[in-house]
């Protein structure tokens, strides 16, 4: 079992930065592909970023590429999302997610492939 707790959300103006963190408890954090997803009101949950078990491979949604950076610390059992140049369209609840232990990295964009989810943290970007 894995518990994920996100933090770092808030209300910021367009152009600002935020850093989200996700603390994981439970077994084998370093064996899990991790991802960030978001869901805006009235919209489906969408992929934001993913990171491989070692942290050597990362992928991003086109809408956040070159603005967001995902990273992980397998000693501290945390995964972070650095968000720069925020836009109003980034407003959403952001969720941290973990795949099954030693699960494949492929299909990282697909939410059903993630076994564990945090409760989410609200990010609101005003224009």
Short mmCIF file of the C-alpha atoms (twelve columns), coordinates in Angstrom:
data_MODEL
# 
_entry.id   MODEL 
# 
loop_
_atom_site.group_PDB 
_atom_site.id 
_atom_site.type_symbol 
_atom_site.label_atom_id 
_atom_site.label_alt_id 
_atom_site.label_comp_id 
_atom_site.label_asym_id 
_atom_site.label_seq_id 
_atom_site.Cartn_x 
_atom_site.Cartn_y 
_atom_site.Cartn_z 
_atom_site.pdbx_PDB_model_num 
ATOM 1   C CA . UNK A 1   0.000   0.000  0.000   1 
ATOM 2   C CA . UNK A 2   1.200   3.497  -0.847  1 
ATOM 3   C CA . UNK A 3   -0.032  6.768  0.563   1 
ATOM 4   C CA . UNK A 4   0.584   9.964  -1.362  1 
ATOM 5   C CA . UNK A 5   0.201   13.452 0.075   1 
ATOM 6   C CA . UNK A 6   0.521   16.525 -2.130  1 
ATOM 7   C CA . UNK A 7   1.384   20.012 -0.941  1 
ATOM 8   C CA . UNK A 8   2.404   23.371 -2.332  1 
ATOM 9   C CA . UNK A 9   -0.695  24.487 -4.168  1 
ATOM 10  C CA . UNK A 10  -2.092  27.982 -3.883  1 
ATOM 11  C CA . UNK A 11  -3.326  31.125 -5.586  1 
ATOM 12  C CA . UNK A 12  -0.836  32.986 -7.769  1 
ATOM 13  C CA . UNK A 13  -0.857  35.516 -10.575 1 
ATOM 14  C CA . UNK A 14  -0.105  34.639 -14.152 1 
ATOM 15  C CA . UNK A 15  3.626   34.390 -14.764 1 
ATOM 16  C CA . UNK A 16  4.420   33.255 -11.244 1 
ATOM 17  C CA . UNK A 17  5.936   29.974 -10.127 1 
ATOM 18  C CA . UNK A 18  4.855   27.239 -7.743  1 
ATOM 19  C CA . UNK A 19  6.496   24.042 -6.592  1 
ATOM 20  C CA . UNK A 20  4.295   21.083 -5.780  1 
ATOM 21  C CA . UNK A 21  5.578   18.242 -3.650  1 
ATOM 22  C CA . UNK A 22  4.284   14.742 -3.109  1 
ATOM 23  C CA . UNK A 23  5.398   12.726 -0.109  1 
ATOM 24  C CA . UNK A 24  5.053   8.977  -0.425  1 
ATOM 25  C CA . UNK A 25  4.851   6.458  2.369   1 
ATOM 26  C CA . UNK A 26  4.744   2.740  2.006   1 
ATOM 27  C CA . UNK A 27  6.884   0.278  0.214   1 
ATOM 28  C CA . UNK A 28  9.372   0.532  -2.612  1 
ATOM 29  C CA . UNK A 29  9.015   4.159  -3.719  1 
ATOM 30  C CA . UNK A 30  12.088  3.846  -5.866  1 
ATOM 31  C CA . UNK A 31  10.526  0.988  -7.826  1 
ATOM 32  C CA . UNK A 32  7.528   3.054  -8.936  1 
ATOM 33  C CA . UNK A 33  6.985   5.235  -11.956 1 
ATOM 34  C CA . UNK A 34  5.468   8.486  -10.721 1 
ATOM 35  C CA . UNK A 35  3.217   10.981 -12.437 1 
ATOM 36  C CA . UNK A 36  1.355   14.232 -12.026 1 
ATOM 37  C CA . UNK A 37  -2.128  14.751 -13.393 1 
ATOM 38  C CA . UNK A 38  -4.570  17.630 -13.128 1 
ATOM 39  C CA . UNK A 39  -8.282  18.177 -13.363 1 
ATOM 40  C CA . UNK A 40  -9.968  21.483 -14.032 1 
ATOM 41  C CA . UNK A 41  -13.652 22.082 -13.227 1 
ATOM 42  C CA . UNK A 42  -15.887 20.426 -15.782 1 
ATOM 43  C CA . UNK A 43  -12.989 18.707 -17.510 1 
ATOM 44  C CA . UNK A 44  -11.499 15.241 -17.467 1 
ATOM 45  C CA . UNK A 45  -8.344  14.454 -15.565 1 
ATOM 46  C CA . UNK A 46  -5.336  14.989 -17.815 1 
ATOM 47  C CA . UNK A 47  -1.697  13.958 -17.812 1 
ATOM 48  C CA . UNK A 48  0.873   16.571 -16.848 1 
ATOM 49  C CA . UNK A 49  4.223   14.847 -16.322 1 
ATOM 50  C CA . UNK A 50  5.823   11.482 -15.576 1 
ATOM 51  C CA . UNK A 51  9.191   10.323 -14.305 1 
ATOM 52  C CA . UNK A 52  10.855  6.936  -14.483 1 
ATOM 53  C CA . UNK A 53  11.971  4.944  -11.438 1 
ATOM 54  C CA . UNK A 54  15.524  6.249  -11.557 1 
ATOM 55  C CA . UNK A 55  14.505  9.754  -12.586 1 
ATOM 56  C CA . UNK A 56  16.484  9.463  -15.780 1 
ATOM 57  C CA . UNK A 57  13.468  9.718  -18.066 1 
ATOM 58  C CA . UNK A 58  10.788  12.387 -17.910 1 
ATOM 59  C CA . UNK A 59  7.874   13.241 -20.157 1 
ATOM 60  C CA . UNK A 60  5.451   16.128 -20.279 1 
ATOM 61  C CA . UNK A 61  2.165   17.142 -21.780 1 
ATOM 62  C CA . UNK A 62  2.686   19.534 -24.690 1 
ATOM 63  C CA . UNK A 63  0.789   22.230 -22.780 1 
ATOM 64  C CA . UNK A 64  3.377   22.339 -19.987 1 
ATOM 65  C CA . UNK A 65  6.577   21.411 -21.792 1 
ATOM 66  C CA . UNK A 66  9.407   23.897 -21.188 1 
ATOM 67  C CA . UNK A 67  7.503   25.409 -18.236 1 
ATOM 68  C CA . UNK A 68  7.140   22.507 -15.792 1 
ATOM 69  C CA . UNK A 69  9.830   20.177 -14.440 1 
ATOM 70  C CA . UNK A 70  9.233   16.896 -12.645 1 
ATOM 71  C CA . UNK A 71  11.872  15.461 -10.321 1 
ATOM 72  C CA . UNK A 72  12.165  12.845 -7.622  1 
ATOM 73  C CA . UNK A 73  14.244  12.009 -4.570  1 
ATOM 74  C CA . UNK A 74  14.318  8.278  -3.932  1 
ATOM 75  C CA . UNK A 75  15.969  8.789  -0.564  1 
ATOM 76  C CA . UNK A 76  13.362  11.202 0.748   1 
ATOM 77  C CA . UNK A 77  10.517  9.412  -1.093  1 
ATOM 78  C CA . UNK A 78  9.286   12.556 -2.731  1 
ATOM 79  C CA . UNK A 79  8.348   13.672 -6.214  1 
ATOM 80  C CA . UNK A 80  8.084   17.340 -7.127  1 
ATOM 81  C CA . UNK A 81  6.645   19.469 -9.890  1 
ATOM 82  C CA . UNK A 82  8.268   22.846 -10.478 1 
ATOM 83  C CA . UNK A 83  5.819   25.036 -12.355 1 
ATOM 84  C CA . UNK A 84  7.076   28.245 -13.962 1 
ATOM 85  C CA . UNK A 85  5.377   30.869 -16.106 1 
ATOM 86  C CA . UNK A 86  1.978   29.800 -14.877 1 
ATOM 87  C CA . UNK A 87  -1.059  30.590 -16.974 1 
ATOM 88  C CA . UNK A 88  -4.741  30.844 -16.020 1 
ATOM 89  C CA . UNK A 89  -5.356  27.652 -17.991 1 
ATOM 90  C CA . UNK A 90  -3.093  25.820 -15.539 1 
ATOM 91  C CA . UNK A 91  -5.774  26.266 -12.877 1 
ATOM 92  C CA . UNK A 92  -6.783  22.817 -11.648 1 
ATOM 93  C CA . UNK A 93  -6.511  20.308 -8.855  1 
ATOM 94  C CA . UNK A 94  -3.146  18.594 -9.234  1 
ATOM 95  C CA . UNK A 95  -2.774  14.939 -8.318  1 
ATOM 96  C CA . UNK A 96  0.303   12.864 -7.631  1 
ATOM 97  C CA . UNK A 97  0.095   9.248  -8.787  1 
ATOM 98  C CA . UNK A 98  2.178   6.099  -8.462  1 
ATOM 99  C CA . UNK A 99  2.284   3.015  -10.623 1 
ATOM 100 C CA . UNK A 100 2.576   -0.512 -9.326  1 
ATOM 101 C CA . UNK A 101 5.984   -1.556 -8.103  1 
ATOM 102 C CA . UNK A 102 8.283   -2.314 -11.061 1 
ATOM 103 C CA . UNK A 103 5.524   -1.450 -13.473 1 
ATOM 104 C CA . UNK A 104 6.502   -0.447 -16.982 1 
ATOM 105 C CA . UNK A 105 7.139   3.189  -17.902 1 
ATOM 106 C CA . UNK A 106 5.188   2.872  -21.141 1 
ATOM 107 C CA . UNK A 107 1.702   4.340  -21.408 1 
ATOM 108 C CA . UNK A 108 2.661   6.849  -18.718 1 
ATOM 109 C CA . UNK A 109 0.027   9.278  -19.966 1 
ATOM 110 C CA . UNK A 110 -2.866  6.992  -19.103 1 
ATOM 111 C CA . UNK A 111 -4.407  7.527  -15.674 1 
ATOM 112 C CA . UNK A 112 -5.786  3.953  -15.327 1 
ATOM 113 C CA . UNK A 113 -2.193  2.694  -15.348 1 
ATOM 114 C CA . UNK A 114 -1.545  4.367  -11.990 1 
ATOM 115 C CA . UNK A 115 -2.488  2.353  -8.927  1 
ATOM 116 C CA . UNK A 116 -2.245  4.973  -6.203  1 
ATOM 117 C CA . UNK A 117 -3.396  8.577  -6.022  1 
ATOM 118 C CA . UNK A 118 -3.091  11.472 -3.644  1 
ATOM 119 C CA . UNK A 119 -5.966  13.660 -2.542  1 
ATOM 120 C CA . UNK A 120 -4.932  16.549 -4.765  1 
ATOM 121 C CA . UNK A 121 -3.826  20.131 -4.229  1 
ATOM 122 C CA . UNK A 122 -5.532  23.170 -5.732  1 
ATOM 123 C CA . UNK A 123 -3.601  25.492 -8.015  1 
ATOM 124 C CA . UNK A 124 -5.331  28.688 -9.056  1 
ATOM 125 C CA . UNK A 125 -3.723  31.139 -11.466 1 
ATOM 126 C CA . UNK A 126 -5.328  34.541 -11.814 1 
ATOM 127 C CA . UNK A 127 -4.962  36.704 -14.911 1 
# 
